[in-house]
Amino acid sequence: MKRRGAKRKASQKAEGELGVAVAEENHKEEAKANPRAKRAKPAKPEPEFVEEKRSLEDLWIETFPVGTEWDNLDKVYQFKWNFTNLEEAFEEGGKLYGQKVYLFGGTEPQYLPVNGENQIVFIPHVVVVVSPFPPSDKIGINSVQRETEDIVPMKQMKMDWVPYIPLEKREGQVERMKHQIYILKCTQRRSALKHLKIDRFNQYTYCMPYFYNPFQEDEVEPSTEVHIMYPIEPQPIVRIFDWEFDDVEEFTDKVVEEEELPLDQKEAFKDFVKEQVRGAKRAIREAREAKQKALAEISDETKTAIENMKIYKFYPRPAPGTPDISPYKALFINRYYGKAHEIL
């Protein structure tokens, strides 16, 4: 007995295969009729314009602004300062072209109008020392609040002269390069500042790049004043004694009259003052002797290099979005370097 429907299924299968064959034949005929027809390609997006970075674009940013408070460091970079004048100085024909140089930064806070309101602006500058060798490996720590001055090695404050690698050369083998630009860097991590003691933390605020020129005459005569702090209860006696104008006997009698010093300690106080004066005079004498010794031992090559040393101070150029700093540009760097030869 034959199953019903088997014949119907065979017929449907044949019709399906015929339909596929007809569709394929139609597709071939269309391809012959329009042989150049191609599948549409998606449109390519327009190339995005990216401004090419300048070779020395981050030179001023990489140079540490010595003496700037940590809390104010970010405020230095709130404006897009334009230091293209510094970059151009290294180009052919510029002041620094082909020169070996050492750079350190700094800031000068000023009240300036910004968006209609006066606010403290930390004006950045970069000092460039043209020299065949580092001008110094020491840092001075001093301020109005500090009674003492310390000259310490840079490395004690985690600072050092390091070679600056231009952006275009950072992919190459750095160790084989002949470096001409050195910058002062600080490796103290800001994240670790909270672990520093207060005195250590404040030292960074009082730092100044140190430089000693044995051939430069001292502009200021050594002080003849001595700070006296005589230990006595309930509190020490603090005075300033000038050995050029003050007499020890009269000076002591006045302290006794003001009832700060008991009469039975008068002689001990006089001896203390005399010892402080002897120590100050000894320090001045030793400084002069050290200078004479340095001059005697210095080589002709070093002498020539120091005499030919040039110091330039760079301020940012006017730029949109930055305040006008033109009235505040100054040659003065600090008490050790004195004045720059030129502002650029």
C-alpha positions as CSV (number, residue, x, y, z in Angstrom):
1,M,0.0,0.0,0.0
2,K,1.4,3.4,-1.1
3,R,1.8,6.2,1.5
4,R,-0.3,9.3,0.6
5,G,1.6,12.5,0.4
6,A,4.9,11.1,-0.8
7,K,4.2,12.1,-4.3
8,R,3.2,15.6,-3.1
9,K,6.6,16.1,-1.2
10,A,8.6,15.0,-4.2
11,S,6.8,17.6,-6.3
12,Q,7.4,20.4,-3.7
13,K,11.1,19.6,-3.6
14,A,11.4,19.7,-7.4
15,E,9.6,23.1,-7.5
16,G,12.0,24.5,-4.8
17,E,15.2,23.4,-6.7
18,L,13.8,25.0,-9.9
19,G,13.2,28.3,-8.1
20,V,16.8,28.4,-6.9
21,A,18.1,27.7,-10.3
22,V,16.0,30.4,-11.9
23,A,17.2,33.0,-9.3
24,E,20.8,32.1,-10.0
25,E,20.3,32.5,-13.7
26,N,18.6,35.9,-13.3
27,H,21.6,37.1,-11.2
28,K,24.0,36.0,-13.9
29,E,22.0,37.8,-16.5
30,E,22.0,41.0,-14.5
31,A,25.8,40.8,-14.0
32,K,26.3,40.4,-17.8
33,A,24.0,43.4,-18.5
34,N,25.9,45.6,-16.0
35,P,29.5,44.3,-15.8
36,R,30.9,47.5,-14.1
37,A,28.5,47.5,-11.2
38,K,30.3,47.2,-7.9
39,R,29.3,46.8,-4.3
40,A,29.1,50.2,-2.5
41,K,31.9,50.9,0.0
42,P,31.3,52.8,3.2
43,A,32.7,56.4,3.1
44,K,36.0,56.9,4.9
45,P,35.9,59.4,7.9
46,E,37.7,62.7,7.4
47,P,41.2,62.6,8.9
48,E,41.4,64.4,12.3
49,F,43.9,67.2,12.5
50,V,46.4,66.8,15.3
51,E,48.9,69.7,16.0
52,E,52.4,68.5,15.9
53,K,54.3,68.9,19.1
54,R,57.4,71.1,19.1
55,S,60.7,69.5,20.0
56,L,61.3,71.6,23.2
57,E,57.6,72.2,24.0
58,D,57.8,70.9,27.6
59,L,61.3,72.2,28.4
60,W,60.0,74.9,30.8
61,I,57.5,72.5,32.4
62,E,60.2,69.9,33.1
63,T,62.5,72.4,34.7
64,F,61.7,72.5,38.5
65,P,60.5,75.9,39.9
66,V,62.8,76.0,42.9
67,G,61.5,77.7,46.0
68,T,57.8,77.4,45.1
69,E,55.6,76.2,47.9
70,W,54.2,72.6,47.2
71,D,50.7,73.8,47.8
72,N,51.0,76.4,45.1
73,L,52.8,74.3,42.5
74,D,49.6,73.5,40.5
75,K,48.8,77.3,40.4
76,V,51.9,77.8,38.3
77,Y,50.4,75.8,35.5
78,Q,46.8,77.1,35.6
79,F,47.6,79.3,32.7
80,K,48.9,78.2,29.3
81,W,52.2,80.1,29.5
82,N,54.0,80.7,26.2
83,F,57.7,80.0,26.4
84,T,58.4,79.7,22.6
85,N,61.0,82.4,23.1
86,L,63.0,79.9,25.2
87,E,62.6,77.3,22.4
88,E,63.6,79.7,19.7
89,A,66.8,80.6,21.6
90,F,68.1,77.1,20.8
91,E,67.5,77.5,17.1
92,E,70.2,78.5,14.6
93,G,70.9,82.2,15.2
94,G,69.5,82.2,18.7
95,K,71.4,83.1,21.9
96,L,71.7,79.4,23.0
97,Y,72.3,77.7,19.7
98,G,75.0,75.1,20.1
99,Q,75.7,76.0,23.7
100,K,75.9,73.7,26.7
101,V,73.4,75.1,29.2
102,Y,72.0,74.5,32.7
103,L,68.4,75.5,33.5
104,F,66.5,76.0,36.7
105,G,63.0,77.5,37.2
106,G,61.4,79.8,39.7
107,T,58.2,81.8,40.4
108,E,57.5,85.4,41.4
109,P,54.0,85.9,43.0
110,Q,52.2,89.1,42.1
111,Y,48.7,90.4,42.5
112,L,47.4,90.7,38.9
113,P,44.0,91.3,37.3
114,V,42.5,88.0,36.1
115,N,39.0,88.0,34.6
116,G,38.2,91.3,36.2
117,E,39.4,90.3,39.7
118,N,42.8,90.7,41.3
119,Q,44.4,87.4,42.4
120,I,47.9,86.1,43.2
121,V,49.5,84.8,40.1
122,F,52.7,82.8,40.3
123,I,54.7,84.1,37.3
124,P,57.1,81.5,36.1
125,H,60.6,82.2,34.8
126,V,63.5,80.0,33.6
127,V,67.1,80.9,34.3
128,V,69.6,79.6,31.7
129,V,73.3,79.4,32.7
130,V,75.7,79.0,29.7
131,S,78.6,77.0,31.1
132,P,80.8,74.0,30.1
133,F,80.2,72.5,33.6
134,P,77.4,72.7,36.3
135,P,77.4,76.1,38.0
136,S,76.9,74.4,41.4
137,D,76.0,71.2,43.1
138,K,74.6,72.9,46.1
139,I,71.3,74.6,47.3
140,G,70.9,77.5,49.7
141,I,68.2,77.3,52.3
142,N,67.3,80.7,53.7
143,S,64.3,83.0,54.3
144,V,63.3,86.0,56.3
145,Q,61.9,83.7,59.0
146,R,65.0,81.6,59.3
147,E,67.9,83.1,61.4
148,T,70.4,80.8,59.9
149,E,71.5,80.1,56.3
150,D,72.4,76.5,55.2
151,I,74.3,75.6,52.1
152,V,73.6,71.9,51.4
153,P,74.3,69.4,48.6
154,M,71.5,69.3,46.0
155,K,71.0,65.6,46.5
156,Q,70.1,66.2,50.1
157,M,67.0,67.9,48.8
158,K,66.5,65.2,46.1
159,M,67.6,67.6,43.4
160,D,70.1,67.2,40.6
161,W,71.1,68.3,37.1
162,V,69.7,65.8,34.6
163,P,69.9,65.8,30.8
164,Y,66.8,67.1,28.9
165,I,65.8,64.9,26.0
166,P,63.9,66.8,23.2
167,L,60.6,65.2,22.3
168,E,61.7,64.2,18.8
169,K,64.6,62.2,20.3
170,R,62.9,60.3,23.1
171,E,62.4,57.2,21.1
172,G,66.2,56.8,20.4
173,Q,69.0,55.5,22.5
174,V,69.3,58.1,25.1
175,E,72.6,56.9,26.6
176,R,74.4,57.5,23.2
177,M,73.3,61.1,22.9
178,K,75.6,64.0,23.4
179,H,73.6,66.1,25.8
180,Q,73.7,69.9,25.6
181,I,70.7,70.9,27.8
182,Y,70.6,70.0,31.5
183,I,67.7,70.9,33.8
184,L,67.4,71.0,37.6
185,K,64.9,68.2,38.6
186,C,63.4,67.3,42.0
187,T,62.5,63.7,42.6
188,Q,60.7,64.3,45.8
189,R,57.3,62.6,45.4
190,R,54.4,64.9,46.2
191,S,52.4,61.9,47.5
192,A,55.0,61.4,50.2
193,L,55.0,65.0,51.4
194,K,52.5,64.2,54.2
195,H,55.1,62.0,55.8
196,L,57.7,64.7,56.0
197,K,58.3,66.6,59.2
198,I,57.3,70.3,59.2
199,D,60.8,71.6,59.1
200,R,61.8,69.3,56.3
201,F,58.6,70.2,54.4
202,N,59.3,74.0,54.7
203,Q,62.9,73.7,53.6
204,Y,61.7,73.3,50.0
205,T,59.9,76.6,50.2
206,Y,63.2,78.3,51.3
207,C,65.4,76.7,48.7
208,M,67.4,78.9,46.3
209,P,69.9,77.7,43.6
210,Y,73.3,78.4,45.0
211,F,76.2,79.9,43.0
212,Y,79.6,81.2,44.2
213,N,81.8,83.3,42.0
214,P,85.2,83.8,43.6
215,F,86.0,86.5,41.1
216,Q,83.0,88.6,42.0
217,E,83.6,91.3,44.6
218,D,81.2,91.2,47.6
219,E,78.6,93.9,47.0
220,V,77.8,94.0,50.8
221,E,80.4,94.4,53.5
222,P,80.2,91.7,56.2
223,S,77.8,92.5,59.0
224,T,79.2,93.7,62.3
225,E,76.0,92.7,64.2
226,V,75.8,89.6,66.3
227,H,72.5,88.0,67.5
228,I,72.8,87.4,71.2
229,M,70.6,84.7,72.9
230,Y,71.7,84.4,76.4
231,P,70.3,81.3,78.2
232,I,68.6,82.3,81.4
233,E,65.3,81.4,83.2
234,P,62.4,82.1,82.8
235,Q,63.3,83.0,79.2
236,P,66.5,83.8,77.3
237,I,67.7,87.3,76.8
238,V,67.6,88.2,73.1
239,R,69.6,91.2,71.8
240,I,71.6,92.4,68.8
241,F,75.1,93.6,69.5
242,D,77.1,95.7,67.0
243,W,80.8,95.5,67.8
244,E,81.5,98.5,65.6
245,F,79.2,100.9,67.6
246,D,78.4,99.1,70.9
247,D,80.5,98.9,74.0
248,V,80.3,95.6,75.9
249,E,80.2,97.3,79.4
250,E,77.5,99.8,78.5
251,F,75.5,97.2,76.6
252,T,75.5,94.9,79.6
253,D,74.7,97.7,82.1
254,K,71.6,98.6,80.0
255,V,70.4,94.9,80.1
256,V,70.8,95.0,84.0
257,E,68.9,98.3,84.2
258,E,66.0,96.8,82.3
259,E,65.9,94.1,85.0
260,E,66.4,91.3,82.4
261,L,69.8,90.3,83.8
262,P,70.6,89.7,87.5
263,L,73.6,91.7,88.7
264,D,75.4,88.5,89.8
265,Q,75.4,87.3,86.2
266,K,76.8,90.5,84.7
267,E,80.4,89.1,84.1
268,A,79.1,85.9,82.7
269,F,76.9,87.8,80.3
270,K,79.8,90.0,79.2
271,D,81.9,86.9,78.5
272,F,79.1,85.4,76.5
273,V,78.8,88.5,74.3
274,K,82.6,88.6,73.7
275,E,82.6,85.0,72.7
276,Q,79.8,85.5,70.2
277,V,81.7,88.5,68.7
278,R,84.9,86.4,68.5
279,G,83.0,83.6,66.7
280,A,81.4,86.0,64.2
281,K,84.8,87.6,63.4
282,R,86.4,84.2,63.0
283,A,83.7,83.2,60.5
284,I,84.3,86.3,58.4
285,R,88.1,85.7,58.5
286,E,87.7,82.0,57.5
287,A,85.4,83.0,54.6
288,R,88.0,85.4,53.3
289,E,90.8,82.8,53.6
290,A,88.6,80.2,51.8
291,K,88.0,82.6,49.0
292,Q,91.8,83.3,48.7
293,K,92.5,79.6,48.7
294,A,89.9,78.9,46.0
295,L,91.4,81.6,43.8
296,A,94.9,80.2,44.3
297,E,93.8,76.6,43.4
298,I,91.5,77.3,40.5
299,S,92.6,76.2,37.1
300,D,93.0,78.5,34.2
301,E,90.3,76.5,32.3
302,T,87.8,77.0,35.2
303,K,88.7,80.6,35.6
304,T,88.1,81.3,31.9
305,A,84.8,79.4,32.0
306,I,83.5,81.4,35.0
307,E,84.6,84.7,33.5
308,N,82.8,83.8,30.2
309,M,79.7,82.4,31.9
310,K,76.4,84.0,30.7
311,I,73.1,84.0,32.6
312,Y,69.8,84.7,30.9
313,K,66.4,85.0,32.4
314,F,63.3,84.0,30.4
315,Y,59.8,85.1,31.0
316,P,56.7,83.8,29.1
317,R,55.6,85.7,26.0
318,P,52.1,87.4,25.9
319,A,49.5,84.8,25.0
320,P,45.7,84.6,25.0
321,G,44.3,83.8,28.4
322,T,47.4,84.8,30.3
323,P,47.7,88.0,32.4
324,D,50.0,90.9,31.4
325,I,53.3,90.4,33.3
326,S,55.4,93.0,31.3
327,P,55.7,95.5,34.3
328,Y,57.1,92.8,36.6
329,K,60.0,91.5,34.6
330,A,63.3,91.8,36.6
331,L,66.9,90.9,36.1
332,F,67.4,89.9,39.7
333,I,67.5,86.1,40.3
334,N,68.5,85.6,43.9
335,R,71.1,86.6,46.4
336,Y,73.6,84.1,45.1
337,Y,73.3,84.6,41.4
338,G,72.6,88.3,41.6
339,K,71.3,89.7,38.3
340,A,71.0,88.0,34.9
341,H,73.0,89.4,32.0
342,E,69.8,89.8,30.0
343,I,66.0,89.2,30.1
344,L,64.7,87.3,27.0
